[in-house]
Amino acid sequence: MSSRFFAAGESSSESSSEEEELYSEEEKEQKSEDDSQDDSDDSDEEDDSSDEEDGGKTGISKFLKDQASSEGESSDDDTPKLVKSAKNKRLEELDGVIKLIDNAVKINDWSSISTEFDKLNRQVVKIAAADKAPKQYIKTVSDLEDFMNETIAKQKVSTKKMNATNAKGLNAMKQKIKRNNREYATEIEKYKEDKFDYMMSDEEEDAVPAEKPNSKRDIYVLETPGEDDQGFSTVGRGGRTLQYTPESIFAHLRTITESRGKKNTDRGEQIRIMERLFAVAVTPYQRIRVLLTLISTRFDLTTGTSVTFMSQEQWKSADQELGTLFEVLEENRNMVVVENAEAWDDDEKPPQPAPGEKLKIPGSLVSIVERLDDELTRSLQHIDPHTAEYIERLSDEQALYNKVVRAMLYVEELQKDAKLEVPQENANRIIMRRVEHIYFKPSQVVNILEENAWNSVPSQFDSKITPRGKAPDIATLVQILCTYLFENSADIIRGRGYLCQVYFCALHDQYYRARDMLLMSHLQETIGNFDISTQILFNRTLVQVGLCAFRAGLVYESQNTLLEICGSGRQKELLAQGVMIQRYSQVTPEQERLERQRQLPFHMHINLELLECVFLTCSMLLEIPLLAQTGSSPDIKKRVISKNYRRLLEFHERQIFTGPPENTRDHIMQASRALAAGEWKKAVELINSIKIWELMVQSEKIKAMLSEQIQEEGLRTYLFTYAPFYDTLAVSTLAAMFEISERKVAAVVSKMISHEELAAALDQVNSAIIFRKGVELSRLQSLALTLSDKASGLIEANERTLEQRTQGTANAFERQGGRGGRGGGRGGARGGMRSDRGGPRTRGGQQFGGGALGGAIKA
C-alpha cells in the first residue's frame, strides 16, 4: 500500500481520473490469483506478467514498475497502440502536402501551389530510396504539369487576366515543373500510359494504404484461376468483381454514355472497357453498338482539353474500328445505322425487328467520317510541314478516302429502301467530302487514290453515281460528282461543288471552260453571303484561274484576274495560308483562334512566291508600254493598271546603287528598267533566270512564251518612245532589231494603229511604217497644259466643296453696301479697312489665262 501510495503521490504528470483507474485495476490484479486477462488490453497483460515475476519486490523497483504501467495505460487507454516507422511518417507528411496542393489547384491558387511544391520536393529528398520517388509524388507532378498547360492555354484565349500574385506564381511554376519533371521523365511516361495500373502496382504496396471495401474507385484484386491471364480483375463499388459478359454489354454501354461530358471522367479507362466489351460481344447488334460508342469516345479525348488534335494512334484505331463497323454492316444487311432511329432502352434483351423490316440502330456514319476528316486536317495544321512526321501523317489520307468511298456506297444502299427515309443531305455531305479530297490534286494522284479505294471495297458493292466498271477519267469523275451536287443540293454545298469543278478545270489548263463557268455562276456577286470557308475557296479558285490564263499566254486576262487578290497585299489571309497580325489591328484572341482553325494544310497551299512572280511579270508587260505611251504623249490621260507594281518600280528607281538581283522582285524590277530602255534581251535573261518557274508544269514552254511576250512589248515600247523621231520606218528593221518575223511586226503595228495608240499608217507595198506628224508640243508647253488642267481641277473641287457647305445659303456672304462678312457695321472684310472695295472682285489683273497657246486652243 505504501509503495502504491508513494507512486501515486509522486506521479505529478498524470490526471486524477487516471490515478483512480490505476488504483482500481491494481486492486483487482492482486485479488485475482487465477488471473485471466482480455487479449485486447496489451498493457494489462504486461502489468500482470510483471506482478507475477516481481511479486516479492518492494520499494523503488515497485515504484518504477507502477510508473511505467501507469504511463502505458494512460497513453493507450482510448486507441489501439500503433507503431509507425520513420518512412511512414514521412509519407504521411508527403500526403499532407499533396492534399494542400490539390486544394490550391481547385481554386487556381498558383502562389500557394508554388510554395507547397517547394515543400513537396524537400520531403521527397528525405523519402526517396534507391533513387526512386514515391508514386504519389509522380502522380502529383504529372497532374500539375497537365493542369499548368491547360491553364496557360485558357489564358491565351481568355479576356480576363490573372492578378499579379497568381501570374507570378504561374510563371515560377513553369520553370520549376519543366526543370523538375525532366529528372522523372521515365516514371511520368509510365504513369501517363496507364495511370491506374501504375498506381496500383506491387512495387509500392507497402507505401500505399489499402483502400476501404466501399471505395467508389475500381481496384485490382486477385482473381480466381482461369479468369484472367494476369491474375487480376476489376473490382467495382462495394467490392464486387466487374465481369464483362455478353449479357452485361448494354448496361456497361449505358453507364459510359451517361458519363460522357461529365468532369473527372477517365475516357482512357472507358476506351479500355469498351475494347474488352467488343472482345466478348457475340451478336452483330452488340458489336455495332459497342463500335459506335467506342469511336465516339475516342473523339471525346480531345474535347475540353488542351490537346488541339487527335493523336495518330487514336486516329488509326478509330479508322480501323470504322472499317470493322462497315464490314459488320455489309455482312448483316438486316441492320442499318440511321440518324432517325429510336434509342433502345432495355438493357436486358436486344430489340427484335418486325418481319420484313430492318433493324434501325441510332447513329451516323457520315458524321463519323466527317469527324475523322476534320481531325486529320487539324493534325496537319499543327504539324511542321517540313518534317517527316507531316509526310507520315499525310499518308493516312488514303485510308480516309477509302472510308469516304465506302460511306458513299453505304448511303446509296440505304437510299434504295424508301422505308428508311434517309435524307438527301447525307449523300450530299459525303459526296462533297469526296470532291474536296480530289479537286486540288493532279489527275495522276487522283487515279492512284481511286484505284486503291475501289480495291478496298468488296467486289459485290457498286455505285450508281460513279460505277466501278466504267472507270471514267478523272475530269469526268469530277464533273459527275459536281453535277450531282448541283442538281440535288442547295445553297452552300451547291456553290462549293461548282467552285471545286472550276478549280479542277483551271488546274488542268482548261482556261476558257473555267472562265465561262465562273462567269455564268454569278458567284462573284453573291459570294459575300456565303460562309468564310466558301469565300476562301472562291479566292483560291480565282487565283487558279489567273494562273491558268498565264500558262495559256493570256497576260492581260491573268493580270486582271489576279489583281483583286494580289493587289490587296493580303494574299496569305485571303487564301487561308497564314495569319497576318497587324500592329494596330483590333483582333480578339477568339477571332485569332477561329482564324487559325480555318487555315489550310500545307499540301493544299498555292505557292505565294510563284503567285507574286506571275502577277508582277504580267504587270510589267502591261505597265512598261503604258508608261512609254503616256511619257511621249502627255495629252493622254494617265491611268494606272497596278498600283503595287508602280510603287515597287518607283522605290527601285529611287535607289542610288542597284546591285545584282537577289530575289524575285529584284529580277522583275531590273527587267522592267531594261525593257523600258529597249534592252529586251537583258529583260528576257533576267526573267528566265528566276528559279520559281521550275515549279510550274512545262517550265521551258512558259519561258519561251515569256520571251515572245517580252519581244512584243519591247517593240510596242520602242514605237511609243521613238515614234516622234521617225517619218518612216521599215518593218524589216524592227524585225531584225527584236528578232521576230516581219509578219508579227506588221500584226503588232496594225493592232496599235487600229486601237489609236499609234498615229501612223502601214505601207504594205514597201513594208514600211509612215508616221503622221501632228501638233508637236514642247516640254514647256506640255507642262503648262498640265498645270492648267490641275488648276482647273482644283477650282472645280473648291466650288463643289463650297456648294456642299453652303447649301441654300449661297447669298448669305454677299457684301451689300459695305455690310456683311466679318467686318459687320465697319464695312466688311477685316475691320472695315477696305470699305471702298466692297463690290465683288472682277476678273483681271494677273489671272492665268493660258498664254498665247491657251488663246489659240480656245479659238
Order of alpha helices (4+ residues) and beta strands (2+ residues): alpha-alpha-alpha-alpha-alpha-alpha-alpha-alpha-alpha-alpha-beta-beta-alpha-alpha-alpha-alpha-beta-beta-alpha-alpha-alpha-alpha-alpha-alpha-alpha-alpha-alpha-alpha-alpha-alpha-alpha-alpha-alpha-alpha-alpha-alpha-beta-alpha-alpha-beta-beta-alpha-alpha
